[in-house]
Amino acid sequence: MALNTSAAPHLRTKDSTRKVMIDVLIALMPAVIVSSVVYGLKALIVMLSCMVGAELFELFIMKVLRNKKNFRPDFSAAVTGLLLGMNVSIAVQWWQILIGVIFAIGVGKHVFGGLGQNMFNPALVGRVFMIISFPTAMTTWLKPGVTDLVTTATPLAIAKESYGTAVNFSQLMANNNINYMDLFLGKISGSMGEISAAALLIGFIYLVVRGRIKINIPVFYVGTVVIFSSIMYFINNSYGTPLFHVLTGGLIIGALFMATDMVTSPMTFKGQMIYGIGLGVITMVIRYIGSYPEGVSFAILIMNAFVPLIDIWAKPKIYGTVKKEAKI
């Protein structure tokens, strides 16, 4: 009889990976619905295609390449595919989506051994690969309510042009018809699933109530962004208000659904605090002085790389041990 082992921890629970992933998919549905309403049927087709493509490619890897004949899908690939689909522009072509999905599942997940052993968030691995490989498609945006693809700037891209200048940020928002309610509800240009903070918050609350996720990382991540952006806004109000930086770009979807990935985030409270603060600092540094107007994807992948070290450093002292006696 073949003995199959899986990654730690080995805990007895009534839950399963499949149940957890189904809850995550349910939590993402409000954002999927908003995206489909704002951008139309194509948005829904793109996100569903990413989900199905991810599941089929993982099935091929497990049954054919890894010879796991008894493998049953646990929907983790569907979650990766959906998150990837929510983090791309509606302008991407079908073959670009296919390449992104293959890279996310193949390189981001199974190169490391599969679920529970991947070092980086697979969906973000696929997204960053697509940004580098297909920059035009990934940065061509559709204005909400417009039927044809037109090249337009996201609120973050508009704001980035003013950083460090004498431009009054409130006036900049008014001149470009940007308001906080539109940012909160999702009536803006951007990646399909990141545009509505309201829809993402509804899904996040569902996961918290279900006990699938903790608020530690999002609190430290968003809190650091608020503090960092408040300081910069005090220095020069052209750098944008804290509320603007929270509601724009991929911060909400990144903080709530991607930085909190169980596999690629720290296990202890102290580690999650360090992780969240690091995410916030890197995100804002990239936004202010980097080439890209957005920094969430890069920040999460960079901090993913430090998680093993963070877990070692933040490991709690074993009960019953004492500090080493000072040398005389």
Sequence and secondary structure as in RCSB ss.txt:
>XXXX:A:sequence
MALNTSAAPHLRTKDSTRKVMIDVLIALMPAVIVSSVVYGLKALIVMLSCMVGAELFELFIMKVLRNKKNFRPDF
SAAVTGLLLGMNVSIAVQWWQILIGVIFAIGVGKHVFGGLGQNMFNPALVGRVFMIISFPTAMTTWLKPGVTDLV
TTATPLAIAKESYGTAVNFSQLMANNNINYMDLFLGKISGSMGEISAAALLIGFIYLVVRGRIKINIPVFYVGTV
VIFSSIMYFINNSYGTPLFHVLTGGLIIGALFMATDMVTSPMTFKGQMIYGIGLGVITMVIRYIGSYPEGVSFAI
LIMNAFVPLIDIWAKPKIYGTVKKEAKI
>XXXX:A:secstr
       S     S  HHHHHHHHHHHHHHHHHHHHHHH HHHHHHHHHHHHHHHHHHHHIIIIIS  TT    S
HHHHHHHHHHHTS TT  HHHHHHHHHHHHHTTTGGGTSTTT SS HHHHHHHHHHHH HHHHT    TT SS  
    HHHHHHTTTTSS  HHHHHHHTT  HHHHHHT S SSTTTS HHHHHHHHHHHHHTTS  SHHHHHHHHHH
HHHHHHHHHH GGG  HHHHHHSTTHHHIIIIITT TTTS SSHHHHHHHHHHHHHHHHHHHHHSSSS  HHHHH
HHHHHHHHHHHHHT    TT        
